[in-house]
Amino acid sequence: MCKKVIFTCLLLITVFNLFAGTVDTVTTFSPSMKKDIKAVVVRPSTYDKSKTYPVVYLLHGYGGNYGDWIKKVKALPAYADQFNLIIVCPDGNVGSWYFDSPIDSSWRYETYVSKELVSWVDNHYSTVKDKTGRAITGLSMGGHGALYLAFRHQDVFGAAGSMSGGVDIRPFPLNWDIAKRIGSYKDNPDQWEKNSVINLTHLLVNNSLAIIIDCGTGDFFFRVNVNLHEKLLERNINHDFITRPGVHNWDYWDNAVTYQLMFMSKFFKK
């Protein structure tokens, strides 16, 4: 009996891997920053150049890189298959926060992700070249980045998500290199105000962007996520808001990304 159970488990693992997507590590070029930047691109195993596929851009957190998601979430290639989409994991450097820095022109990650990378992916893969086929999400710094970019570029992205996102940077003036990108809070308060996601909700009208926000109750970003949720409710902006016990770690994000991709897939099928 034990041998039969073990054989069945091995068979399921083999089938799971057999139908997992293809992982490419690519080198893109950023004209605005004049440098090569790597990314991971996950294609479904059924990828066919004669068809077009929606794309989810998946952003890493502070201190991470383009390889984080594929290394930490082993099921990511299988999700590309399950939802029949392409997943792109770009490199946002150690602490870009996905801004175009107003004080350092060598950090232009808003331009890179929202324009240069999207253009590169559309030119090298068979994609749906429209916001109806593009979504963006991420964790922590990447959760901030995903909502920040989507709110500001609704012509590019049709859906956006955040997992444990730093959606209001103002309570953290000394953390995570934010001041290196936009100046100190003391000397540049206007930059902190206008670059906090929670202060960008005026750019939205109801249903202009499909939005999903997820944060654990034990996360140090929990309060700012609740504040964003309440502000969206106040402005009558439809969105999904998920919260459950959890902290700022990969156990939480491994679980959360499943719901994010499910949400994006539902959006693409509309």
N, C-alpha and C positions, 0 to 999 in steps of 0.2 A: 504493500500500500504506500509506504514512504517513497519507494523508488518511482512509483507512478506519479505521485504528487510532484516530486523533483523534476521528472521528465516534462510534465505539463508546464511547470514554471519556466523551465529552460526553453521550451517551445514558444511560449508567449513572449519571452524576452527576445528570441530570435526574430519572431514575426514583427515585434515592435521596432527593432533596429532595421529590419529589411525595408520597412516603409517610412523610415525617417528621411527628412529632407537633406539636401546637399549643402554643405557648409563651404563657402568661399571666403578666403581672406584676401582682400583687395587693397590696392593703393590708389587713392584718389588724389587730386591736386586742387589746392585752394588758391585761385588767382589773387584773392584779397589778402591772404597771408603769405603768399609766395612760398608754399611748402607742400610737401607730400603728407597726406594723412591717411592712416589705415582705417579699415572698417571690416566688419564681418557681415557677410550677406548669406542668409539662409533661404534656399529655394525649396519648394516642395518637390518630392521625388518624381512627381508627374509633370514637372516643368516642361513646357512645350513652347518654343519660340513663335509658333503660329497663333498662340493664345495670349491674352493679357492678364496680368495678375495685380491685385491690390497690394499695397506696401504699407507695413507698419515700421516706423522708425522708433527704435528702442534705445533710450539714452541711459548711460551709466551715471553713477554718483561721484561725489567728491573723492579724489584719491584713486579713482578707478581708471579703466581704459576700455578700448573697443572689445577686448576679449572677455570682459567680466561676465556678461550674460551667458555666453556659450559655454564658459567653464563652470559656472555655478548652477545653471539650470539645464540639466542634462536632457530634459524633455523638449527643449526648444526646437530642435529639428522635427520632432514628431508633431509639434504644434503647427509648424509650417505646412505639414501634410494634412493634419486634421482640419485646418481652416482654409487650406488651399490659397495661401498667400506668401508673399516674400517678407522676410524680417531683416531689417538693416540696423546694425549696431555700430554707430560711428564713434570715433574717438573725440571726446570733448576736453582732452587734456586734464591735468590734475585738478584744476579749479577754475575753469572758464565761466561756470554758471550759465553758459550758452548765451552770454552777452556779446555785443560789439562794444568793447571797452571804450569809454569816452576819454580815458587817460593813457591808453597804450594801444596804438594802432596795429600792433602785432597780434592782438587777441580779437579776432572777428568771427566768433563762433556762431553768432546769430546769422550772419551772412553765409557762412559755410554750410550750416545744416539746412537752413530754409531755402537757399537758392543753389549754391554750388553743388552740394551733395545730391540734392533732389534731381538736379539737371544731369549729373553724372550717372546716377542710378537709372533714370529714364532713358539715357542714351546707351547704356550697356546691358539692360535687361528689358524683357518684354512686360512692361508695366501699364497700368491704367494711368494715363498721363493727365490726371484731373484730380481735384480735391475730393471728388466722390470715391476715389480709389486710394486716398492717402490718409494715414493716421499717424499720430505720434504720442508716445508715452515714455515714462522713465521712472527711476527711483531716486529719492532724495534730491540732490542737486539736479538730477535728470528729470525728476517730477516737476520741479520748478521750471526747468528748461522747456519741457514739453508743453506745459500750459502757457508759458511766456511766449514761445514761438507760435503756437497755434492761435492764441488770442490776437497776436500782432500780425499774423499772416493767414487770415481766414480764406484768402484766395488760393492758398497752397494746401492746407490741411482741412479735411472735413470733420475729423474726429480727434479728440485729444484726451489723454489720461494722465494720472499722477499716482504714484505709489510712495507713501511716506514723504511727500514732497515738501521742500522748503518754500512754501507758497507765500510767505511773508518774511522777507529777509531782515526787516527793521529790528526785530527783537534780538538779533545776533550780530551786532556791529563789529565784534572782534573775532568772529569765527570764519573758518574755511576759506580764507583768502578773498572774501568778497570785497574787502576794502582795496585790495590790489587791483581789482578790475574796475571799480567805479569810484574810488576815492573813499576817504574815511567818512563815517556818518557825521562826525562833528563838523567837518569842513565842506561836505557835499550832501547835505540832507535831501536836497531836491532829487539827486540821482537815486537815492535809496527809496524815496517815495514813488517816483515814476517807474522804477524797475522792479517793484514788488508786484507779484501776480495779483494779489488781492486788490490792488489799486488799478487793475486793468479791466475790471468787469464792465466799465463803461463802454468798452469796445464791442461788447456783445449785445445782440438782440436775441430774443428767445428763438431757439432752434437754428441759429446761424452756425452753431458748432455743436456736435455731439460730445458730451463731456462725462467722464467717469473719474471719480476721486476716491482713493482708498488709503486709509491710515489706521494703524493699530492704536488701541487705547493707551498703551504704555510707551508710545513713541514720544520723543521730545518735540516733534513737530505736530503732535495731535491737536493742540489748542489752535494753532494757526490754520489747520485744515478745517476744524469745526467752524472757525470764524469765516473762512472762505465759503463753506457750505451755506452758512446763515446769510451771508451777503448775496449769494446767488438766489436763495429763496426770496429774499427781500426784493430783488430785482426781477423776480418771476422768470428766472433762467432755468429751464429744464436741465437736469443733470442726475446722474446716479452717484450716490454717496454711500460708500461701504466702510464700516468700521467693525472691528472685532478684537478680542484680546491679542496682543502682539506688540513687539518692539521693533527697533530699527535694525533688522538683520535679514540675512538671506533666507532663513526659514519662512519669514513673512512674505518676502518678495517672490520666492519660488511658488508660493500658493497664489499670491495676488496677481501675478502675470497671466495666469490661466483665465481669470475673470476679465482682465483687460483685453486679451486677445479675443475672447468670446464676444465681448461688447463691440470691438472693432469689426469682427466678422459679421455680426448682425447689421451693423451700420452699412458695410459694403454691399450686403444683399438687398438693401432697400431699393 
